[in-house]
Amino acid sequence: MTQETMEYYIKTYGTELYSFCMFLTKNRQDADDLYQDTFLSALEKGEIREDENPKSYLISIAVNLWRNRTRKFLWRKKKVDFVDSFEEMDFEQIADESVPADTKLIREEEALEIRRQVARLPEKMRLVILMHYMEELSVEEIAAILHVPEGTVKSRLYHARARLKENMEGVV
């Protein structure tokens, strides 16, 4: 793979991939590492096939790397503590003068609460929710990335949505 090709993929899919890495890892340092390792792994593997979905391919690399790291960590520590750190994350907010300040604040608080609730989901549900809604991958693409049947992906999406709805009703 040439340097120009890699730069094209970084420019085209880099922002979305980095955002996905932030949601997986929940902190900037680990997201930086995962993001870089994803592109390094893609570079080592060779050519990214343009006729298939390159974004899906890069996300599958990121998911596999993240799972491997999580497994290693769990093996060493025997447990893992995922802390809600969305308050510390610096999400870029787009200023829109046409929307009143109180409406913006309500939307931001709702978005923050949704992120918290997604973070509290079990890993299997959280992954499919992030891949489907954040990365806009189809059920078929998610099934291929996670190496599970499409029905399993649909089931996880259904149960994750139900759990999010239940949890959000008590909050909002």
N, C-alpha and C positions, 0 to 999 in steps of 0.2 A: 504494500500500500504506500502510495506516495505522500509526501508531506502536504501537498495541496489537497489531496483527497481527505486526509485526516482533518485538516483545517476546515474543509467544507462541512464535514459531519459535526465538528465541534460548534461551528457557527450555526448550523441548521438545527441541531438537536441539543446543544449544550445547555441552554437555559432550562428547558423542560427536564432534562436528565438531572441537572443539579437540584432542581426543586424536588424531584422525586427522591433523590438521595437525602435531602434535608428531612423529608417526611419519614423516611426509613430510619435514619440514624438519630434524629432529634437534636443534633448539635453540629455546629459549623465545621469543627476539626475533622470529625469522622465523615461528614458529608464530603469535605474536600478530598479526603483520602479515597473514599469510595468512588467519587467522580473520576479522579485521576486514574485509579486502578482499572476502572471500567474501560476507559479509552486505551490504556496501556494493554489491557487484555485483548481488546478488539484489534489493536495494532499487531500484537503477537500472533493472533489467530489468522491474520491475513486480510483478505478482501472481504468487505461487507457487500453482500449481494443487493444491488439496487432494485432488482425485480421483486424482492421480498421486502418486508417492512423494516427498514434500517432502525427506526426508532424502537420497534418492538425487540429487535435483536440486541440493541444496546441496553434496554431495560432488563432483558433476561440475563445479560451478563451482570448487571448491577445487583439484581435479586440473588443470583447464585453466589456472587462474592459476599454479599451481606449475610446470606444464610450460613455460608461457611464460617465467616467470622463469628457469628452468633453462636454457632455450634461449638466452636473452639472455646469461646468465652464461657459458655455454659459448662463445658466439660471441665475447664480449669476451676471455675468458681462454684459449680454445682447449682447455681441459681443466678438469675439476672434481675436487676431492678430497673425497670423503665420508668423514669421520672418525667412527669409532665413539665416540659420546658418551653412550651410554645410562647409563654410570656417573654422569654429572653430572646426568641428568634426575631430577627429584624426583617419583617415582610415589607416589601415596597408597596406603598399605598399610592394610588393614582388620585390626584386632586381633581375634584369635579365641583366647580363653583355653582353649578345649577342645582345641586342637591344640598338641602339645609344641613347644618352641622349636626343637629340632633339625630337626623336620619342617618347620616354617615356613621355616627357613634353607635347607633343601634345595630347597623349592618356589621360594623367591625366587631362588636361584642358577640353577635350571633355567629359570625364566621369563626371567631376565636373559640366559642363554645362547641361548635361543630368539630373543629380540629381536636379539641380536648376529648370529645366523645369518640372520635375516630381513633385517637391514640390509645384509648382504653379498650378497644376491641381486641379480641385474641388475634394473634399474628396472622392466622389463615384468613380471617375475615378482613382484617386491616389491609392486607396485601391486595386482595381482589377489589376492595373499595377504591384504594389509591390508584390501582392500575386502570380500573374502569372509568372512574370519574375524573381523576386528575390527569392521567395520561391518555384518556380517551381510547383505550384499547378495547377491541371487541372480545366477546366471550371466547371465541375461537383462539384469538391470539393469547389471551391470558391462560387458557388451558394448555396451549403449546409451551408457553414459558414455564409454567408451574409443573408440567408433566402430569396433569390430572385430566379426567374426563370433563367435557363441557358441562354435563349435568352437575358435577361437583362445583364448578365455578358458579353456575346459576344458583345452586342451593346456598352457597356461601354468600353470594350477593343478596339473596332474599333474606337470609337470617341476619346479616349485617344491617340491612336496611330496617328490618323489624326492630332490632335492638337499638339502633340509632333513634328511630321514631319514639320508641318507648322511653329512652333516656332523655330525649329532647322535650317530651311532653311535660316532664317534671320540672324542667328548667325554664322553659319559655312561657 
